[in-house]
Amino acid sequence: MSSLLNGNKHSAPGSRVPTDLLPTAIRYEAARAVLFESWGNYVRANDCLRLKRLYERRAMEECLDPGPT
């Protein structure tokens, strides 16, 4: 998945994932959050959940965008 990312390491969080990979990124961050929480690393788990919410918001906005008219 990393070879398909947009931008660079200085890009805004959540902006590097292409639109077609958003569902995969949402599942991936949710799974990472569960793992980090089970290991007791709540800071990293919250970071994953924050990214997941950002990806979900982006997916909703891009689906609602009617495009050029």
MDTraj code that builds the backbone (N, CA, C; nanometers):
import mdtraj as md
import numpy as np

residues = "MET SER SER LEU LEU ASN GLY ASN LYS HIS SER ALA PRO GLY SER ARG VAL PRO THR ASP LEU LEU PRO THR ALA ILE ARG TYR GLU ALA ALA ARG ALA VAL LEU PHE GLU SER TRP GLY ASN TYR VAL ARG ALA ASN ASP CYS LEU ARG LEU LYS ARG LEU TYR GLU ARG ARG ALA MET GLU GLU CYS LEU ASP PRO GLY PRO THR".split()
xyz = np.array([
    [0.0821, -0.1181, 0.0000],
    [0.0000, 0.0000, 0.0000],
    [0.0869, 0.1250, 0.0000],
    [0.2058, 0.1216, 0.0561],
    [0.2872, 0.2413, 0.0677],
    [0.3296, 0.2965, -0.0673],
    [0.3427, 0.2118, -0.1688],
    [0.3847, 0.2611, -0.2995],
    [0.2743, 0.3408, -0.3682],
    [0.1522, 0.3296, -0.3209],
    [0.0415, 0.3994, -0.3829],
    [0.0040, 0.5277, -0.3100],
    [0.0760, 0.5623, -0.2025],
    [0.0406, 0.6793, -0.1238],
    [0.0729, 0.8078, -0.1992],
    [-0.0076, 0.9098, -0.1736],
    [0.0137, 1.0419, -0.2317],
    [0.0954, 1.1266, -0.1355],
    [0.1551, 1.2326, -0.1849],
    [0.2251, 1.3261, -0.0983],
    [0.3548, 1.2702, -0.0445],
    [0.3980, 1.3268, 0.0687],
    [0.5199, 1.2818, 0.1347],
    [0.4981, 1.2824, 0.2849],
    [0.6045, 1.2593, 0.3610],
    [0.5886, 1.2477, 0.5066],
    [0.5491, 1.3799, 0.5720],
    [0.5597, 1.4901, 0.4994],
    [0.5229, 1.6202, 0.5539],
    [0.3809, 1.6611, 0.5155],
    [0.3097, 1.5758, 0.4425],
    [0.1717, 1.6050, 0.4040],
    [0.0811, 1.6008, 0.5268],
    [-0.0319, 1.6659, 0.5146],
    [-0.1285, 1.6673, 0.6244],
    [-0.1766, 1.5257, 0.6553],
    [-0.2010, 1.4948, 0.7838],
    [-0.2497, 1.3609, 0.8191],
    [-0.3817, 1.3299, 0.7487],
    [-0.3906, 1.2096, 0.6953],
    [-0.5128, 1.1663, 0.6290],
    [-0.5229, 1.2045, 0.4829],
    [-0.4278, 1.2810, 0.4321],
    [-0.4373, 1.3254, 0.2934],
    [-0.3571, 1.2378, 0.1978],
    [-0.2791, 1.1454, 0.2494],
    [-0.1913, 1.0658, 0.1641],
    [-0.2596, 0.9449, 0.1017],
    [-0.3701, 0.9010, 0.1583],
    [-0.4366, 0.7795, 0.1099],
    [-0.5258, 0.8134, -0.0091],
    [-0.5064, 0.7450, -0.1229],
    [-0.5938, 0.7697, -0.2380],
    [-0.7380, 0.7288, -0.2084],
    [-0.8308, 0.7890, -0.2786],
    [-0.9732, 0.7654, -0.2551],
    [-1.0105, 0.6179, -0.2653],
    [-0.9558, 0.5471, -0.3628],
    [-0.9949, 0.4070, -0.3804],
    [-0.9426, 0.3167, -0.2687],
    [-0.8452, 0.3638, -0.1903],
    [-0.7939, 0.2838, -0.0785],
    [-0.8494, 0.3257, 0.0566],
    [-0.9427, 0.4197, 0.0598],
    [-0.9985, 0.4641, 0.1877],
    [-1.0652, 0.3517, 0.2665],
    [-1.1481, 0.2643, 0.2063],
    [-1.2082, 0.1559, 0.2858],
    [-1.1027, 0.0649, 0.3498],
    [-0.9956, 0.0359, 0.2773],
    [-0.8878, -0.0471, 0.3318],
    [-0.8180, 0.0254, 0.4458],
    [-0.7934, 0.1538, 0.4293],
    [-0.7264, 0.2321, 0.5335],
    [-0.8117, 0.2406, 0.6595],
    [-0.9422, 0.2509, 0.6438],
    [-1.0326, 0.2567, 0.7593],
    [-1.0258, 0.1261, 0.8376],
    [-1.0326, 0.0128, 0.7669],
    [-1.0235, -0.1173, 0.8345],
    [-0.8867, -0.1359, 0.9006],
    [-0.7815, -0.0948, 0.8333],
    [-0.6449, -0.1095, 0.8833],
    [-0.6258, -0.0302, 1.0128],
    [-0.6702, 0.0951, 1.0150],
    [-0.6545, 0.1772, 1.1351],
    [-0.7410, 0.1253, 1.2504],
    [-0.8581, 0.0707, 1.2188],
    [-0.9424, 0.0131, 1.3239],
    [-0.8743, -0.1087, 1.3865],
    [-0.8147, -0.1929, 1.3029],
    [-0.7447, -0.3113, 1.3539],
    [-0.6220, -0.2710, 1.4359],
    [-0.5485, -0.1720, 1.3893],
    [-0.4316, -0.1244, 1.4647],
    [-0.4735, -0.0700, 1.6007],
    [-0.5857, 0.0021, 1.6060],
    [-0.6338, 0.0578, 1.7324],
    [-0.6652, -0.0535, 1.8317],
    [-0.7275, -0.1603, 1.7830],
    [-0.7602, -0.2734, 1.8714],
    [-0.6326, -0.3368, 1.9264],
    [-0.5339, -0.3557, 1.8394],
    [-0.4073, -0.4151, 1.8843],
    [-0.3360, -0.3276, 1.9867],
    [-0.3232, -0.1990, 1.9570],
    [-0.2542, -0.1100, 2.0498],
    [-0.3273, -0.1016, 2.1834],
    [-0.4595, -0.1030, 2.1786],
    [-0.5361, -0.0990, 2.3031],
    [-0.5149, -0.2260, 2.3846],
    [-0.5094, -0.3405, 2.3173],
    [-0.4877, -0.4664, 2.3902],
    [-0.3469, -0.4728, 2.4497],
    [-0.2521, -0.4038, 2.3876],
    [-0.1149, -0.3989, 2.4400],
    [-0.0979, -0.2907, 2.5465],
    [-0.2030, -0.2125, 2.5705],
    [-0.1962, -0.1090, 2.6724],
    [-0.1385, 0.0227, 2.6229],
    [-0.1185, 0.0364, 2.4934],
    [-0.0639, 0.1597, 2.4361],
    [-0.1818, 0.2461, 2.3883],
    [-0.2432, 0.3178, 2.4832],
    [-0.3657, 0.3915, 2.4541],
    [-0.3412, 0.5168, 2.3709],
    [-0.2230, 0.5731, 2.3784],
    [-0.1916, 0.6914, 2.2982],
    [-0.1904, 0.6551, 2.1501],
    [-0.1210, 0.5474, 2.1159],
    [-0.1180, 0.5031, 1.9748],
    [-0.2559, 0.4576, 1.9288],
    [-0.3328, 0.3931, 2.0180],
    [-0.4689, 0.3500, 1.9822],
    [-0.5551, 0.4713, 1.9494],
    [-0.5433, 0.5767, 2.0275],
    [-0.6211, 0.6976, 2.0008],
    [-0.5772, 0.7643, 1.8711],
    [-0.4486, 0.7598, 1.8410],
    [-0.4004, 0.8133, 1.7132],
    [-0.4618, 0.7374, 1.5960],
    [-0.4689, 0.6048, 1.6087],
    [-0.5291, 0.5229, 1.5027],
    [-0.6778, 0.5539, 1.4870],
    [-0.7471, 0.5694, 1.5983],
    [-0.8902, 0.6013, 1.5915],
    [-0.9134, 0.7395, 1.5323],
    [-0.8240, 0.8333, 1.5629],
    [-0.8348, 0.9670, 1.5055],
    [-0.8187, 0.9614, 1.3533],
    [-0.7191, 0.8854, 1.3066],
    [-0.6992, 0.8702, 1.1627],
    [-0.8183, 0.8002, 1.0974],
    [-0.8725, 0.6999, 1.1652],
    [-0.9886, 0.6268, 1.1126],
    [-1.1071, 0.7215, 1.0943],
    [-1.1328, 0.8064, 1.1938],
    [-1.2425, 0.9034, 1.1822],
    [-1.2172, 1.0020, 1.0683],
    [-1.0921, 1.0430, 1.0529],
    [-1.0573, 1.1350, 0.9453],
    [-1.0820, 1.0703, 0.8092],
    [-1.0423, 0.9428, 0.7948],
    [-1.0649, 0.8707, 0.6694],
    [-1.2138, 0.8526, 0.6431],
    [-1.2906, 0.8228, 0.7479],
    [-1.4351, 0.8064, 0.7314],
    [-1.4991, 0.9372, 0.6862],
    [-1.4572, 1.0472, 0.7465],
    [-1.5096, 1.1783, 0.7088],
    [-1.4745, 1.2094, 0.5634],
    [-1.3504, 1.1810, 0.5257],
    [-1.3073, 1.2040, 0.3874],
    [-1.3880, 1.1195, 0.2889],
    [-1.4136, 0.9945, 0.3250],
    [-1.4914, 0.9054, 0.2384],
    [-1.6334, 0.9584, 0.2208],
    [-1.6939, 1.0077, 0.3290],
    [-1.8295, 1.0622, 0.3185],
    [-1.8308, 1.1882, 0.2325],
    [-1.7333, 1.2763, 0.2516],
    [-1.7289, 1.4005, 0.1743],
    [-1.7071, 1.3722, 0.0265],
    [-1.6218, 1.2784, -0.0059],
    [-1.5922, 1.2501, -0.1453],
    [-1.7063, 1.1759, -0.2139],
    [-1.7868, 1.1025, -0.1350],
    [-1.9024, 1.0347, -0.1931],
    [-2.0161, 1.1351, -0.2176],
    [-2.0265, 1.2371, -0.1340],
    [-2.1336, 1.3353, -0.1464],
    [-2.1015, 1.4423, -0.2501],
    [-1.9747, 1.4551, -0.2877],
    [-1.9346, 1.5568, -0.3853],
    [-1.9948, 1.5241, -0.5216],
    [-2.0804, 1.6125, -0.5764],
    [-2.1437, 1.5819, -0.7041],
    [-2.0479, 1.5921, -0.8227],
    [-1.9328, 1.6485, -0.8016],
    [-1.8371, 1.6606, -0.9100],
    [-1.8660, 1.7829, -0.9947],
    [-1.7927, 1.7965, -1.1049],
    [-1.8134, 1.9150, -1.1906],
    [-1.9493, 1.9095, -1.2608],
    [-2.0107, 2.0239, -1.2702],
    [-2.1416, 2.0303, -1.3374],
    [-2.1370, 2.1228, -1.4559],
])
top = md.Topology()
chain = top.add_chain()
for i, resn in enumerate(residues, 1):
    res = top.add_residue(resn, chain, resSeq=i)
    for name in ("N", "CA", "C"):
        top.add_atom(name, md.element.get_by_symbol(name[0]), res)
traj = md.Trajectory(xyz[None], top)
